[in-house]
């Protein structure tokens, strides 16, 4: 068991006590080392990488942010970066190369042996966020004609470099995937038993172009530690393990949160992202929503005479706007999350419509009653208060239905449902809410 200790790396570097630092670091987990060096200057990080063994250095390097990796690539010598780059997983290499200038990419690829260079380029050719980008080529496979003893011999020979040995993949002679077998089944079977007698056929698999979010859903649904990746001819080309999927789940959750907040997705961490990037990602949405929201001015202007006749109705305007936006936001968030978990599919739209109409009606009735009573603290005109309460009921039903239906519309149009939440539904509910309120008040109070 590795013991986590506190090391003042900066002080050891300043003292030049590199022998002690190397001894302390070599027994640490890569995640611990990453946390230790996170706040260091690039030059100090370079010192640490020079002290780590090549496997450990590659693991820690893979955890750094793209801007940190680029700075280190420029600072470390060719031999040092070559050692790190060669020991990185192909998927990590591809992720690094995606972020670097073309001349640096060419330089790094030249460090690799021909077979590994082709492997890395193959991963780079797959679409971003696809299974091909995530997969590892380090896995163990056996043919169905092998005996248990032959399969175990292969595990012993290649298991050390494999991503996992607990799931072993069964293929035909041409490497076509046909099944899986667990390590425990190999251990408890008779040595001369054939693989074809005990393997599990019809495995769950993904193709190289399958979206990473779908991969995560499959692994979660079937409780898999590893999933095979095949090409269009069903030949096994790689595997994806659960530790890769944990990172994907974080990425997808972050992406959905950003979209639901009405901004473009930012992939790097907060302090490693330029403020200009945040401005660029947020400004288009804010400008668009501002222009859409400004339609409210035309609605209010149209009912200017109504406000002049009964000024007290202006006191309820913000209540209508806020209630509709809040209700629609809740509804859309609930549906989007249920879609992400696989609880709701596109075909369920009418069930959701009926359910959310009922929920909106109940919520609207209760909130309308509360507003009717609360209204007497502002106005003693029963019809004004009743008009406000009825308006609120209609607004809440409308916002609840629209908030629940927009994600379905997004999915139907092949737009991420997360885009249909947050500021967008709030703005739509605001516009509709103020119009519904004035329409109801005008009709109920018989104002011309």
C-alpha positions as CSV (number, residue, x, y, z in Angstrom):
1,X,0.0,0.0,0.0
2,X,1.3,3.4,-1.0
3,X,1.5,6.0,1.8
4,X,0.4,9.5,1.0
5,X,2.7,12.0,2.5
6,X,3.0,15.8,2.4
7,X,6.1,16.9,0.5
8,X,7.3,20.5,0.1
9,X,8.5,20.0,-3.5
10,X,9.4,23.7,-4.0
11,X,11.6,23.8,-0.9
12,X,13.4,20.6,-1.9
13,X,14.0,22.0,-5.4
14,X,15.3,25.3,-4.0
15,X,17.7,23.3,-1.8
16,X,18.8,21.2,-4.7
17,X,18.0,18.0,-2.7
18,X,16.9,16.1,-5.8
19,X,18.0,12.7,-4.4
20,X,15.5,13.0,-1.5
21,X,12.8,14.3,-3.8
22,X,13.2,11.4,-6.2
23,X,13.1,8.9,-3.4
24,X,9.9,10.4,-2.0
25,X,8.1,10.7,-5.3
26,X,8.9,7.3,-6.7
27,X,6.6,5.6,-4.1
28,X,3.6,7.9,-4.8
29,X,0.4,7.4,-6.8
30,X,0.3,9.4,-10.1
31,X,-2.9,11.2,-8.8
32,X,-1.0,12.2,-5.6
33,X,1.9,13.5,-7.6
34,X,-0.4,15.5,-9.9
35,X,-1.9,17.2,-6.9
36,X,1.5,17.9,-5.5
37,X,2.8,19.6,-8.6
38,X,-0.4,21.4,-9.6
39,X,0.6,24.8,-8.2
40,X,4.2,24.6,-9.3
41,X,5.7,26.8,-12.0
42,X,6.4,25.1,-15.3
43,X,10.2,25.1,-14.7
44,X,9.6,23.3,-11.3
45,X,7.3,20.8,-12.9
46,X,10.0,20.0,-15.4
47,X,12.4,19.2,-12.6
48,X,9.9,16.8,-11.1
49,X,9.4,15.0,-14.5
50,X,13.1,14.6,-14.8
51,X,13.1,12.7,-11.5
52,X,10.2,10.3,-12.2
53,X,10.6,7.0,-13.9
54,X,9.3,6.9,-17.5
55,X,6.0,5.0,-16.7
56,X,5.1,7.2,-13.8
57,X,6.1,10.4,-15.7
58,X,3.8,9.3,-18.6
59,X,0.8,8.8,-16.3
60,X,1.3,12.1,-14.5
61,X,1.8,13.9,-17.8
62,X,-1.5,12.6,-19.1
63,X,-3.4,14.2,-16.2
64,X,-2.1,17.7,-16.9
65,X,-4.1,20.4,-18.6
66,X,-3.4,21.0,-22.4
67,X,-1.7,24.3,-21.7
68,X,0.6,22.8,-19.1
69,X,1.5,19.9,-21.4
70,X,2.4,22.3,-24.2
71,X,4.6,24.4,-21.9
72,X,6.4,21.2,-20.7
73,X,6.9,20.0,-24.2
74,X,8.7,23.2,-25.0
75,X,10.8,23.1,-21.8
76,X,11.9,19.4,-21.6
77,X,14.7,18.1,-23.9
78,X,13.8,15.9,-26.8
79,X,15.0,12.8,-25.0
80,X,12.9,13.6,-22.0
81,X,9.7,14.3,-23.8
82,X,10.4,11.3,-26.1
83,X,10.5,9.0,-23.0
84,X,7.2,10.4,-21.7
85,X,5.5,10.3,-25.0
86,X,6.4,6.8,-25.9
87,X,5.0,5.5,-22.6
88,X,1.6,7.2,-22.9
89,X,-1.5,5.3,-23.9
90,X,-2.5,5.8,-27.6
91,X,-5.7,7.6,-26.5
92,X,-3.8,9.9,-24.2
93,X,-1.3,10.6,-27.0
94,X,-4.1,11.4,-29.4
95,X,-5.6,13.8,-26.9
96,X,-2.3,15.6,-26.5
97,X,-1.6,15.8,-30.2
98,X,-5.1,17.4,-30.7
99,X,-4.0,20.4,-28.7
100,X,-0.6,21.0,-30.1
101,X,0.7,23.0,-33.2
102,X,1.3,20.9,-36.3
103,X,5.1,21.3,-36.2
104,X,5.2,19.9,-32.6
105,X,2.8,17.0,-33.5
106,X,5.2,16.0,-36.4
107,X,8.1,16.2,-34.0
108,X,6.5,14.0,-31.3
109,X,5.3,11.4,-33.8
110,X,8.8,11.1,-35.1
111,X,9.8,9.8,-31.6
112,X,7.6,6.7,-32.0
113,X,8.5,3.4,-33.6
114,X,6.6,2.8,-36.8
115,X,4.0,0.4,-35.3
116,X,3.2,2.8,-32.4
117,X,3.1,5.8,-34.8
118,X,0.6,4.1,-37.0
119,X,-1.4,3.1,-34.0
120,X,-1.6,6.7,-32.7
121,X,-2.5,8.1,-36.2
122,X,-5.2,5.5,-36.4
123,X,-6.7,6.8,-33.1
124,X,-6.4,10.4,-34.4
125,X,-8.4,9.5,-37.5
126,X,-11.5,8.6,-35.5
127,X,-14.1,11.3,-34.8
128,X,-13.7,13.3,-31.6
129,X,-15.6,11.9,-28.6
130,X,-15.9,8.5,-30.3
131,X,-15.1,5.1,-29.0
132,X,-12.1,4.9,-31.3
133,X,-10.5,7.8,-29.5
134,X,-11.1,6.2,-26.1
135,X,-10.1,2.6,-26.8
136,X,-6.9,1.0,-25.8
137,X,-5.1,-1.6,-28.0
138,X,-3.7,-3.4,-25.0
139,X,-6.1,-6.3,-24.2
140,X,-6.0,-10.1,-24.2
141,X,-8.0,-12.2,-26.7
142,X,-8.2,-15.9,-27.3
143,X,-9.7,-18.1,-30.0
144,X,-12.5,-20.5,-29.3
145,X,-10.2,-23.4,-30.5
146,X,-7.8,-22.8,-27.6
147,X,-7.7,-24.9,-24.5
148,X,-8.0,-23.3,-21.0
149,X,-4.3,-24.0,-20.4
150,X,-3.3,-22.2,-23.6
151,X,-5.5,-19.3,-22.7
152,X,-4.0,-19.0,-19.2
153,X,-0.5,-19.2,-20.7
154,X,-1.4,-16.2,-22.9
155,X,-2.7,-14.3,-19.9
156,X,0.5,-14.9,-18.0
157,X,2.6,-13.8,-21.0
158,X,0.7,-10.6,-22.0
159,X,-1.4,-9.8,-18.9
160,X,1.1,-7.4,-17.4
161,X,0.7,-4.9,-20.3
162,X,-3.1,-5.4,-20.8
163,X,-5.7,-2.8,-19.6
164,X,-7.6,-5.6,-17.9
165,X,-7.2,-9.4,-17.4
166,X,-10.6,-9.9,-15.8
167,X,-12.5,-9.9,-19.0
168,X,-10.9,-11.8,-21.9
169,X,-12.3,-11.6,-25.4
170,X,-13.0,-14.6,-27.7
171,X,-12.5,-14.2,-31.4
172,X,-12.5,-16.2,-34.6
173,X,-9.2,-16.8,-36.4
174,X,-9.7,-13.6,-38.4
175,X,-10.2,-11.7,-35.1
176,X,-14.0,-11.4,-35.5
177,X,-15.5,-10.9,-32.0
178,X,-17.8,-13.7,-30.9
179,X,-17.8,-13.6,-27.1
180,X,-16.1,-13.1,-23.8
181,X,-14.9,-15.2,-20.9
182,X,-14.1,-14.2,-17.4
183,X,-10.7,-14.9,-15.8
184,X,-12.4,-16.7,-12.9
185,X,-14.0,-19.1,-15.4
186,X,-10.5,-19.9,-16.8
187,X,-9.1,-20.5,-13.3
188,X,-11.8,-23.0,-12.3
189,X,-12.1,-24.9,-15.5
190,X,-10.2,-28.1,-16.4
191,X,-6.9,-27.3,-18.3
192,X,-7.8,-29.4,-21.4
193,X,-11.3,-27.9,-21.7
194,X,-11.8,-25.9,-25.0
195,X,-12.7,-22.2,-24.8
196,X,-15.7,-22.8,-27.1
197,X,-17.3,-25.0,-24.4
198,X,-17.5,-22.3,-21.7
199,X,-17.3,-18.8,-23.3
200,X,-20.3,-16.4,-23.3
201,X,-21.5,-15.6,-26.8
202,X,-23.2,-12.5,-28.2
203,X,-21.2,-9.9,-26.2
204,X,-22.1,-6.3,-25.7
205,X,-19.9,-4.2,-28.0
206,X,-19.5,-0.8,-29.6
207,X,-18.1,0.3,-32.9
208,X,-15.2,2.7,-33.4
209,X,-17.5,5.6,-34.4
210,X,-20.0,5.1,-31.5
211,X,-20.3,8.3,-29.4
212,X,-18.6,8.1,-26.0
213,X,-21.9,9.0,-24.2
214,X,-23.5,5.9,-25.7
215,X,-20.5,3.9,-24.6
216,X,-20.9,5.2,-21.0
217,X,-24.7,4.4,-21.1
218,X,-24.0,0.8,-22.2
219,X,-21.3,0.1,-19.6
220,X,-23.6,1.5,-16.9
221,X,-26.7,-0.4,-18.1
222,X,-24.9,-3.8,-18.3
223,X,-22.5,-3.2,-15.4
224,X,-19.4,-3.8,-17.5
225,X,-15.8,-3.3,-16.4
226,X,-14.6,-3.3,-20.0
227,X,-16.4,-3.2,-23.4
228,X,-14.9,-4.4,-26.7
229,X,-14.6,-2.0,-29.7
230,X,-15.0,-3.4,-33.2
231,X,-14.6,-2.1,-36.7
232,X,-17.3,-2.3,-39.4
233,X,-16.4,-5.9,-40.2
234,X,-16.8,-6.9,-36.5
235,X,-13.1,-7.3,-36.0
236,X,-11.9,-6.6,-32.5
237,X,-9.6,-3.5,-32.5
238,X,-9.6,-2.3,-28.9
239,X,-11.3,-2.1,-25.6
240,X,-12.6,0.6,-23.3
241,X,-12.3,0.2,-19.5
242,X,-14.4,1.7,-16.7
243,X,-11.7,4.1,-15.6
244,X,-11.8,5.8,-19.1
245,X,-15.6,6.0,-18.8
246,X,-15.5,7.8,-15.5
247,X,-13.7,10.7,-17.2
248,X,-16.3,10.6,-20.0
249,X,-19.2,10.8,-17.5
250,X,-17.5,13.9,-16.0
251,X,-17.0,15.5,-19.4
252,X,-20.6,14.8,-20.5
253,X,-22.1,16.1,-17.3
254,X,-20.0,19.3,-17.6
255,X,-21.0,19.7,-21.2
256,X,-24.7,19.4,-20.3
257,X,-24.4,21.9,-17.4
258,X,-22.7,24.5,-19.7
259,X,-25.4,24.1,-22.3
260,X,-28.2,24.3,-19.8
261,X,-26.6,27.5,-18.5
262,X,-26.8,29.0,-22.1
263,X,-23.1,28.9,-23.0
264,X,-20.8,27.0,-25.3
265,X,-18.8,24.1,-23.9
266,X,-15.4,24.7,-22.3
267,X,-13.3,21.6,-22.0
268,X,-10.4,22.9,-19.9
269,X,-10.6,23.6,-16.2
270,X,-11.6,27.1,-14.9
271,X,-8.1,28.5,-14.1
272,X,-6.6,27.0,-17.3
273,X,-9.1,28.8,-19.5
274,X,-8.6,32.3,-20.7
275,X,-11.2,34.9,-19.7
276,X,-11.5,35.7,-23.4
277,X,-12.6,32.2,-24.1
278,X,-15.4,32.5,-21.4
279,X,-16.5,35.8,-22.9
280,X,-16.5,34.3,-26.5
281,X,-18.5,31.3,-25.3
282,X,-21.1,33.3,-23.3
283,X,-21.6,36.5,-25.3
284,X,-23.5,35.1,-28.3
285,X,-26.0,33.4,-26.1
286,X,-26.5,36.5,-23.9
287,X,-26.9,38.8,-27.0
288,X,-29.4,36.5,-28.6
289,X,-31.4,36.1,-25.4
290,X,-31.3,39.8,-24.7
291,X,-32.7,40.6,-28.1
292,X,-35.4,37.9,-27.6
293,X,-36.2,39.2,-24.2
294,X,-36.6,42.7,-25.5
295,X,-39.8,41.6,-27.3
296,X,-41.3,42.1,-23.8
297,X,-41.1,45.9,-24.4
298,X,-43.4,45.6,-27.4
299,X,-45.9,43.6,-25.4
300,X,-45.9,46.1,-22.5
301,X,-46.2,48.9,-25.0
302,X,-49.3,47.3,-26.6
303,X,-51.0,47.2,-23.2
304,X,-49.9,50.7,-22.1
305,X,-53.5,51.9,-21.9
306,X,-54.4,49.0,-19.6
307,X,-51.6,49.9,-17.2
308,X,-52.7,53.5,-17.3
309,X,-56.3,52.5,-16.5
310,X,-55.5,50.2,-13.6
311,X,-51.8,50.9,-12.5
312,X,-51.9,48.3,-9.7
313,X,-51.7,45.4,-12.2
314,X,-48.1,46.3,-12.8
315,X,-47.3,45.1,-9.3
316,X,-47.9,41.5,-10.5
317,X,-45.8,41.6,-13.6
318,X,-42.6,40.4,-12.2
319,X,-44.4,37.6,-10.3
320,X,-45.8,36.3,-13.7
321,X,-42.4,36.4,-15.4
322,X,-40.5,34.7,-12.5
323,X,-43.0,32.0,-11.9
324,X,-43.2,30.9,-15.6
325,X,-39.4,30.9,-15.9
326,X,-38.9,28.9,-12.7
327,X,-41.5,26.4,-13.6
328,X,-40.3,25.9,-17.1
329,X,-36.7,25.6,-15.9
330,X,-37.7,22.9,-13.4
331,X,-39.7,20.9,-16.0
332,X,-37.0,21.0,-18.7
333,X,-34.2,20.0,-16.2
334,X,-36.3,17.1,-15.0
335,X,-36.9,15.8,-18.5
336,X,-33.4,16.3,-19.8
337,X,-31.9,14.5,-16.8
338,X,-34.4,11.6,-17.3
339,X,-33.4,11.5,-21.0
340,X,-29.7,11.3,-20.0
341,X,-30.4,8.4,-17.7
342,X,-32.4,6.6,-20.3
343,X,-35.7,6.8,-18.3
344,X,-37.5,8.7,-21.1
345,X,-37.2,8.1,-24.9
346,X,-38.5,10.2,-27.8
347,X,-41.6,7.9,-28.2
348,X,-42.7,8.9,-24.6
349,X,-43.4,12.5,-25.5
350,X,-47.2,12.1,-25.3
351,X,-47.0,10.4,-21.9
352,X,-44.8,13.3,-20.6
353,X,-47.2,15.8,-22.1
354,X,-50.2,14.4,-20.2
355,X,-48.2,14.0,-17.0
356,X,-46.7,17.5,-17.1
357,X,-50.1,19.0,-18.0
358,X,-51.5,17.5,-14.9
359,X,-48.6,18.5,-12.7
360,X,-48.7,22.0,-14.1
361,X,-52.5,22.2,-13.4
362,X,-52.0,21.1,-9.7
363,X,-49.0,23.4,-9.2
364,X,-50.7,26.3,-10.9
365,X,-53.9,25.9,-8.9
366,X,-52.0,25.9,-5.6
367,X,-49.7,28.8,-6.5
368,X,-52.7,30.7,-7.9
369,X,-54.6,30.3,-4.7
370,X,-51.5,31.5,-2.7
371,X,-51.2,34.6,-5.0
372,X,-54.9,35.4,-4.7
373,X,-54.6,35.5,-0.9
374,X,-51.2,37.3,-1.0
375,X,-52.6,39.8,-3.5
376,X,-54.8,41.4,-0.8
377,X,-51.6,42.8,0.7
378,X,-51.2,44.9,-2.5
379,X,-54.8,45.4,-3.8
380,X,-58.3,45.0,-2.3
381,X,-59.8,44.6,-5.7
382,X,-61.0,41.0,-5.8
383,X,-61.2,40.9,-9.6
384,X,-57.6,42.2,-10.0
385,X,-56.4,39.5,-7.5
386,X,-58.5,36.8,-9.2
387,X,-57.2,37.8,-12.7
388,X,-53.6,37.6,-11.4
389,X,-54.3,34.2,-9.8
390,X,-55.9,32.8,-13.0
391,X,-53.1,34.2,-15.1
392,X,-50.6,32.5,-12.9
393,X,-52.4,29.2,-13.3
394,X,-52.4,29.4,-17.1
395,X,-48.7,30.6,-17.2
396,X,-47.6,27.6,-15.0
397,X,-49.4,25.1,-17.1
398,X,-48.0,26.6,-20.3
399,X,-44.4,26.8,-18.9
400,X,-44.5,23.3,-17.5
401,X,-45.7,21.9,-20.8
402,X,-43.3,23.9,-23.0
403,X,-40.4,23.2,-20.6
404,X,-41.1,19.4,-20.9
405,X,-41.6,19.4,-24.7
406,X,-38.6,21.5,-25.8
407,X,-36.1,18.7,-25.0
408,X,-38.2,16.4,-27.2
409,X,-38.1,18.9,-30.0
410,X,-34.4,19.3,-29.6
411,X,-33.9,15.5,-29.8
412,X,-36.1,15.3,-32.8
413,X,-34.1,18.0,-34.5
414,X,-30.8,16.2,-33.5
415,X,-29.9,19.1,-31.1
416,X,-28.6,18.3,-27.7
417,X,-31.7,18.5,-25.4
418,X,-29.6,20.3,-22.8
419,X,-29.6,23.4,-25.1
420,X,-33.4,23.5,-24.7
421,X,-33.1,24.4,-21.0
422,X,-32.0,27.2,-18.7
423,X,-32.0,30.7,-20.2
424,X,-33.9,29.6,-23.4
425,X,-37.0,28.2,-21.6
426,X,-36.8,31.0,-19.1
427,X,-36.9,33.6,-21.9
428,X,-39.8,31.8,-23.7
429,X,-41.8,31.6,-20.5
430,X,-41.1,35.3,-19.7
431,X,-42.4,36.4,-23.1
432,X,-45.5,34.1,-22.9
433,X,-46.1,34.9,-19.3
434,X,-46.3,38.7,-19.7
435,X,-48.6,38.3,-22.8
436,X,-50.9,35.8,-21.0
437,X,-51.1,38.0,-18.0
438,X,-52.2,41.1,-19.9
439,X,-54.6,39.1,-22.1
440,X,-56.3,37.6,-19.1
441,X,-56.4,40.9,-17.1
442,X,-57.9,42.7,-20.2
443,X,-60.6,40.1,-20.6
444,X,-61.5,39.6,-16.9
445,X,-61.5,43.3,-16.1
446,X,-63.2,44.2,-19.4
447,X,-60.7,46.8,-20.3
448,X,-60.7,48.0,-23.9
